[in-house]
Amino acid sequence: MTKFTYYILLFLLIISCGHNQLPVPLYYLSVTDWKVEGHDERFNLYEYNTGTSTDRFGNPNGAFYFDGTSTSLGLSLNKKPHLNSPITISWWYSIIDDPLFKDSMDAGNMIALVDTVQAIGLQFGFRAPGYRTKGLDVWNWGGATILENQIPKLNQWHHCVYVYDGHEHQFYLNGEPMEMSEIKPQKGNPDFLMLGNYPGGTQFFKGSLDELRIYERALSRNQILALLNMKKF
């Protein structure tokens, strides 16, 4: 191998490693550990009868469990992400049964990233057939659909990633790119994060959630695959 070829291969390796390297998340939330840029903000965490379940690695009490009727988890945000700038939200979820809805316009909120005063936000979860969606949705505060996906298999852990790159919204399921849209995002900086419901609402999620990460950038496909294969912090 010539010296020139060696340097070319080394350069390509450095580029590849840099492309796959994951940045530090703005927020990371799990049962075992959650951090905000390395600072403990546990006093901002509000638990409303949240339970635990076995996580995707088989660890008992390793994931959050929500009963679908009254439980949720809230976090006041000191670092506020921008909805209309590049952002990535990654999480794992598992459900045992098909979602049950009270009526045709009901929903089960896995995640709500919102500011209720500004009436802005992003919501993720299941929605009833009245919304004319496929079931596993991303929507703006107020209900306007951004992305819709078919609900995957029950009784399995699934990795979900939402990416907005400043122009397009993209949803990834278990590492595979799914739906895309160019719907204009809402503007503003959400100040509250809720799992299992949305603030002031009664649209509860039933199932398990774990390893929520929020990044203030659009992750690449390779970085998303790295998250898919990542162990917990």
Salt bridges, closest charged atoms under 4 A:
ASP33 OD2 - LYS35 NZ 3.69
GLU37 OE1 - LYS79 NZ 3.96
ASP40 OD1 - ARG42 NE 3.79
ASP55 OD2 - LYS232 NZ 2.90
ASP106 OD1 - LYS102 NZ 3.09
ASP137 OD2 - ARG127 NE 3.13
GLU176 OE2 - ARG221 NH2 3.63
GLU179 OE2 - LYS134 NZ 3.19
ASP210 OD2 - LYS232 NZ 2.75
GLU211 OE2 - ARG56 NE 2.68
GLU211 OE1 - ARG213 NH1 3.63
